[in-house]
């Protein structure tokens, strides 16, 4: 009896990994956010809860402690846009809606939470703007305290008619905020003072320019804090920067796509393995793959391989905290694929069971300790 009780307690308080998937549901009666438990032995995903009554959650992020989920909602909805908060109880596997605030612009596409858990920043794509929100003690979102809008575009008349903010990423020390602007071919920068009532202030210079027509989309930092990487959607490239105290200095620019592809680039997401040895970048369009690069000690990249995502339009992918798994959401084909990652080679191998999700827009993975 005692042994059975101890085993039951061990199962109850065991470490768990949960996968959060957002979907372009286009209908509030359809599932918008789904939560799965990841089996870290087999890579199998088991659905535990889902949420309806929200529209088109295009991007998800979690609070540092994993207790709260924040979503861009009402994305791709003309004249609308919101950011929404949910409480996730890992022990009881519940997801509870808390509240929403207006996004401050049409088509919100990216959210980041400050490491102290008290600030949320949101980037709006269509209207090219940024909003900053205090987070209440209960995880709900307070009204915005700052809003910045941009208008300038660039040379691609179809895609760069005006500013399009596609990400909002904190620096390694959370004291700066970087905004890849796909429409203006700029990476904008602000100083972030978490103790201030209005935390953002402009830096000098307030941006760096990327190559004309490149379309900077997503952005990430190396875990050593010295290098930054920006994936360029329209050019199909990754730009590598040396980073120090809010300043970016370009050191390399390299293609994400295979040499055979000469046009029609649709690069999307970018992440670095937790060990810092490999960078992964997704390509949509005609390729639908993950480009794999090794990272040299000087931050530069060398291509290793291209892994099919077994679906169409890999908009966003995520790597778990242990570095064992990479999970990709194929939006158009409506499937989510789990890959096992080889820590020595960086290569990926499909594992577990493919799950079907309608128009998956985002995937995030969070580890929960007992």
Secondary structure, DSSP 8 states (H G I E B T S, - for coil): -HHHHHHHHHHHT--EEEEEEEE--SSTTS--EEEEEE-TTT--EEEEEEE-S-----EEEE-TTSSEEEEEESTT-TT--EEEEEEEETTTTEEEEEEEEE-SSSSEEEEEE-TTSSEEEEEETTTTEEEEEEE-TTS-EEEEEEEEE-----S-TTT-SS--B---EE-TTSSEEEEEETTTTEEEEEEE-TTSSS-EEEEEEEEEE--TT--EEEEEE-TTSSEEEEEETTTTEEEEEEEETTEEEEEEEEESS-TT--S---EEEEEE-TTSSEEEEEE-TTT-EEEEEEE-TTS-EEEEEEEE-SSS-EEEEEE-TTSSEEEEEETTTTEEEEEEE-TTT--EEEEEEEEE-TTEEEEEEEEE--
